[in-house]
Each structure stands twice: as C-alpha cells, then as structure tokens.
C-alpha cells in the first residue's frame, strides 16, 4: 500500500485495501497505523464483551473493535475503540457506524496507547457525543476509569478495581476481576 501524501477524505479511507496486519484509523484526515493487539489484549476485550452482554438491557449489545466515524466533515476522524456498546438494531443493520450510535466506548490501555486513550480519544469521543467512555488498565489487577459526558466534557465517576456499579449509560454491575489474566489454571473459557 502506498502511503497518502495528503489529508484523506472519508471516501479515500473507505477505499483503502483490506490489510489485517495493522489497525488503521483516521485522525483529522491523517492515516494512522498501529500494530494489531497482542493476544492478552484481545482476551481482555473478549472477556469484557462477554461480561457486558450478560448485564446489558434488552436491545443493546457490545462489539469488539468496530470502526466508528467520529467526524464525517473534512478532515474526518475514524476510530476503532476496543469495545463499543450500541443498540442491536444498529449493530445488525450493516451500515456505517457513527459516534451518535455509540452509548459506551471502551479503550484497553496498551504500551504506546496511554496518551492517545487518555487525552486524544477522550476529547474525540466527547466531541462526538458518546455518553460514556471507559479506560481499562489491565497491567496488573484490572482498573477502570469510567467517565460520563456532562456538558460536552467527560466527568470521572469511578476509578478503581473490583466491582464497578453504574447507572450510566445503563444500570450495570461489572466484576473487573473476571477480566484478569488467569494464573496456574487450565480451565478454558
């Protein structure tokens, strides 16, 4: 693939050839490529979507690594949150997903993504109007920073480990320890 020498449009981004060797996002028209997540990161995403789907209200679902258009205007921004929660209807209709479709976006911190997840994506998701944004740190015991949108800015409502209870964007109870890496266990999920 040749690298663009200009700010890309949304149409140009959508016409990129499929390449599963990296994760491609668009930040204000600038094509960004990051390495694919390591297997433990993917396992945490799988466990989180499973935990969410068990407690989400009827009609809602979680999806891993879905492309979300945050800003369609030029220069556009397209992100791939680690997990999103949206209505099952939107998830099933097969059309492009936008920030307004998302009730919750979750990023799982990785080496090299902390600044982007804590600053840049926080601002982008807020500007797109996503009601809740969680940042999950799984370096040791899973720790969650949960934020809700208040007057266009995220306000932290929880920062900790253990059991997370919230009413926003839904009544949810998530045991963060189920996301933890198992040690010395041969039990399969």
Residue pairs with C-beta under 8 A, 6 or more apart in sequence:
1 16
1 17
1 19
3 31
4 12
4 31
6 29
7 28
7 29
7 30
7 74
7 75
8 26
8 29
8 30
8 31
8 75
8 76
9 29
9 74
9 75
9 76
10 26
10 69
10 72
10 74
10 76
10 78
13 24
13 26
13 31
13 76
13 78
16 24
16 31
20 36
21 36
22 33
22 34
22 35
22 36
23 33
23 34
23 35
23 36
23 37
23 65
23 80
24 31
24 32
24 33
25 31
25 32
25 34
25 78
25 79
25 80
26 32
26 76
26 77
26 78
27 77
27 79
27 120
27 124
28 71
28 75
28 76
28 77
29 74
29 75
29 76
30 75
34 112
34 113
37 45
37 82
37 108
37 110
38 110
40 138
40 181
41 82
41 108
41 110
41 138
43 181
44 108
44 136
44 138
44 142
44 179
45 64
45 65
45 82
45 83
45 108
46 64
46 189
47 178
47 179
47 189
48 62
48 82
48 83
48 106
48 108
48 136
48 179
49 62
49 63
49 64
49 83
50 189
51 174
51 175
51 178
51 179
52 62
52 83
52 85
52 172
52 174
53 61
53 62
55 172
55 173
55 174
56 62
56 85
56 170
56 172
57 170
57 171
59 87
59 88
59 89
60 85
60 86
60 87
60 88
60 103
60 170
61 85
61 86
61 87
61 88
61 91
62 83
62 84
62 85
63 83
63 84
63 85
63 86
63 91
64 82
64 83
65 80
65 81
65 82
65 83
66 80
66 81
66 84
66 97
67 78
67 79
67 80
67 96
67 97
68 78
68 79
68 80
68 81
68 84
68 97
68 98
68 99
68 101
68 102
68 105
68 128
69 76
69 77
69 78
69 96
69 97
69 98
69 99
70 77
70 78
70 79
70 98
70 99
70 124
70 125
70 127
70 128
71 77
71 99
71 124
71 127
71 128
72 98
77 124
79 121
79 124
79 125
81 102
81 105
81 106
81 107
81 121
81 125
82 106
82 107
82 108
82 136
83 104
83 105
83 106
83 108
84 97
84 102
84 104
84 105
84 106
85 102
85 103
85 104
85 169
86 97
86 101
86 102
86 103
87 101
87 103
90 97
90 101
98 128
99 125
99 128
99 129
99 130
100 128
100 129
102 128
102 130
103 130
103 131
103 132
103 169
103 170
104 130
104 131
104 132
104 133
104 134
104 169
105 121
105 125
105 130
105 132
105 133
105 134
106 133
106 134
106 135
106 136
107 113
107 117
107 121
107 133
107 134
107 135
107 136
108 136
108 138
109 117
109 135
109 136
109 137
109 138
109 139
117 135
118 135
121 133
122 133
122 135
122 147
122 154
125 133
125 154
126 133
126 149
126 152
126 153
126 154
127 152
129 149
130 149
131 148
131 149
131 168
131 169
132 146
132 147
132 148
132 149
132 168
132 169
133 147
133 149
133 154
134 144
134 145
134 146
134 147
135 144
135 145
135 147
136 142
136 143
136 144
136 145
136 176
136 179
137 143
137 144
137 145
138 179
138 180
138 181
141 161
141 176
141 177
141 180
142 161
142 176
142 177
142 179
142 180
143 159
143 160
143 161
143 176
144 158
144 159
144 160
144 161
144 164
144 174
144 176
145 156
145 158
145 159
146 156
146 157
146 158
146 159
146 164
146 166
147 154
147 155
147 156
147 157
148 154
148 155
148 157
148 168
148 169
149 155
157 166
157 168
158 164
158 166
161 176
161 177
162 175
162 176
162 177
163 173
163 174
163 175
163 176
164 172
164 173
164 174
164 175
164 176
165 172
165 173
166 172
